[in-house]
Amino acid sequence: MSNELIINSTQSGGRVALLKDKNLVEYHQDSGGERFKVGDIYLGTVKKIVPGLNAAFIEIGHEKDAFLHYLDLGPQFSTLQKFAILSQRGKFTNGKLDKFRNEPDINKHGKFGQVTAKGNKILVQIAKEPISTKGPRLTCELSLAGRYLILVPFGKGVNISKRIIKSEERKRLQRLVTSIKPENFGVIIRTAAEGKDVASLDTDLRQLVRNWEEGVSRMPSVKPNTKIIGEMSTVSALLRDVLNESYDNIWVDDKDIFDEIRSYIRTIAPTREKILKLYQNKVKIFENFGIEKQIKSAFGKSVSIKGGGYLIIEHTEAMHVIDVNSGNKSNREEDQEATALSVNIEAAKEIARQLRLRDMGGIIVIDFIDMRKMENRKEIQNVMKVAMEDDRSKNTVLPLSKFGLMQITRQRVRPEVNIATRESCPACNGTGKVTATILVSDQIEKNLNYLLEQQNESKLVMVVHPYLSAYFTKGIISQRMKWFLKYRKWVEIIPDSALSIMEYSILNKNGEEIELQ
């Protein structure tokens, strides 16, 4: 089984695709301009306390005030407040906590107004990014995530991921991390730490402590509603969380990002540096790996299932609803129960992929095709659980009801990935009337004639829809060959399925797009 990470740099940020056996299983967009990421730590201002909710709205610079519930303050909130005040006054700026005296834990059944007041400055961390019309969701239980460990300022003890099952390994990690952790910090050992030596764990821990100390050192000079410690970029965070021995290649199409990732991999996994490769082909990287086509086919309302059948995916304010349909597969099998089981198994696998791909969260209700036998319904639940094992988001899969409905809850901390797969006609802008598509080749020919003869361009690259690419390049004497015989200049043609059939662009020898009339 091959795993590949494909990173595409764009003017507006970047796109990251995770492929498993050439199939797209995760897709991330990093606009570069996103200010609020899960894990960012801010110095916020208490804007309004709402006693009825036992919560407060905190100003951190977003257009919508962020939400902080009393239960998310954490037992060490008084200690955190004291530390924040002293740090702002310049009395505690090195970030070391070994000599810092903690305050008593707050009452877990207390009220928000009892522990802080309107206008106070508090340290908060983003737990959920802004979604829809809602502002960010916050927590005061601060943590800094590394590759193997999570550092928890003012935390207590060492906790270990439940996914590390072996008792001997848990004891080993507990002993090692307890011996190296700084005083007055808690540590959570991540699943990736399994089997790692003390040197790797110590390096990771030192980096996290350094990030904390650098953030605290800025406290006296920062203004309210300012970021103190920022989470790393989408690409780096993804590498930190998913990079392991199963990855075969990481492809990057930008030299600067390539150098940045290479430097980061040398820090977290120097033995894996050889899998990082710079993509230099003229065909766009997502086009070359077939990702553009998969994106178009995977993000629509209707999604085909392997072997027949299809899904209908609907989104409401409260939940996501997925309907499983057999399509024409029901015409090919005589046993209705066997047909339902076959379609439902493939549907369960595709739904698990879709949840991860679109980053759908909250409550998901799936209407599977009805099955009479209890063992078949149980098998579908087992298939779904196995398919969801690779999902890094916390999830719960409930058994099918007698009506064939399955409920899944999946942690949501970021907005759902939503890509429009229906294209507006570039010629009519949705009016429904276009210039005859057969004339697009004539338009291209006129532009080429102008550029090659009147502008005397020496080398041109034309990016077109795959249908047009085939039209211009196939045949004994292709259209492109006719252009060469006419102009004595070769035109390179690159197919791009992200374009509609009426769209095309022409690049000069420097790779710059030529503005056409």
C-alpha positions, 0 to 999 in steps of 0.5 A: 500500500503506497502513501503519498503527500502532494503539495501544490503551491498557489498564489492564494496559499497552497493545497495539500492532498494525501493519496493512499494507493493513488486514491485521494483520502485527505484534502487541505487548503491553506489560504495563507491568510487564515489568521485563526488556527486550532492551537494558536494562543492569544492574549484576549480580552473578556468582552461580555460575561453571560451568566445564563450560559456560564460562559463569556465572549472573548475578543481576540481580533476576529470579527465575531467574538470568541466563545469560552465556557466555564468548563473550558477554563480548566482547574488551573485557571487562577494560576494561568491568570496570575502568570499572565498578569506577572508576565505582562508586568515584566516580572516573569518573562523567561517562561520557566515554571519551576519556581512559580507558585501555583494557585489552588484549583478553581471550583469546577461547579463555580460561575464565570463571574467568580473567577474573572471580570469584564475587561480582564486580559486572559490567555486563551487557545483556539480549540475550534476555528471560526465555522459558518457565522460562529466565532472561534471556540476557546479553551484556557487549558493551554497545550503545545503539540509536537511530533511525539509529545504535547506540552501542558503548562501548569499541567500535572504528571504524564499521560499516554495515548490510549492507542499505545496498548503494550504495557511494557512500552507504556511503562518505558515511555512513562519512565523516560518522559518523567525523567526529562520533563521540566517542573510544573509542566504536564506532558501527553505522550502521543501515539507516534512516540511508540518505540522512540528513544529518549534522545528523540523525545528530549529533542521534541520536548526541548523544542516545545519548551523553547516555543513556550518560552519565546511566546512568554518573552513577548508578553510585556510588549504585546497589545491585547487581542494579539497572537502570542504563540502560533500553530505551524502551517497546515503543511508542517502540522500535517507532516508532524501528525501523519509522517511515518514509515508508511509514506513513500513520497512527498512531492512539492512543486515550489522550491521555497516550500521544498527547502522549508519542508526539508529543513523541518523533516531534518528536525523531526525525522532526518532518516525520512528526508530522502522521500521528499522530492521537488516536482519540476514537470511542466504539467501541473502537479495535481493534474499529473497525479490525477487529483484534479479529476478526483476532486471534481468527482468526490465533492459533488452532491452525488458520489459514485460507489465502487462496483455500482450504486451511489451516495447522495450527501446533504448538509443541514444546519444541525447535521449531515445526511447521507443516503445510500442507493443501489442504482442499477446494481439491483438489476444484476443480482437476484438475491436482494439481501446480498445486493444490499449487503454488497452495496452497503459494504462499499458505501461504508468504505466510501463514506469513511473516505468522504468524511475524512476528505471533506472534513465533515464533523458533528452528527452524520446520519446514514440511511443504508439500504435495508437489510433483514439479517442482524448479522449483516447489519453488524457487519456494516458497523464493523466495516465502518469502524475499520474504515474509520481507524485511519481517521485522526479526528475522534469519532464514534460509530453507533450500530444500525437501527432496525430502519437501517440508519447509522449515526456517527459523531466526528470531531469538528474543529475546522470548517468543512472543506466545500468545493463547488464542482459545477462550473459556470460557463466562462463564455456566458457567465451563466446566462445559458447562451454561448458562442458555439463551442466548435469555434473555440479552436478558431479563436485559439488559432487567431491568437496563435497567429497574432502572437507568432507572426505579429508579436514574433513570440519564439516559444509558446505553451498553451494550457487547455482542457484535455478534450482540446489537447487531444483535438490539437495533438492526435492524428497522423498530421495533427493540428499542432503539426500544421501550425509548425509547418505554417509558422515554423515554431513549435507550440507545447500543449499541456492538458488541464482538467481544472479548466472548462472546455472553453477556457485556455491560456497561453504562456510565453517562454518565461512561463508568464501568461499572455493577456489575450484580447 
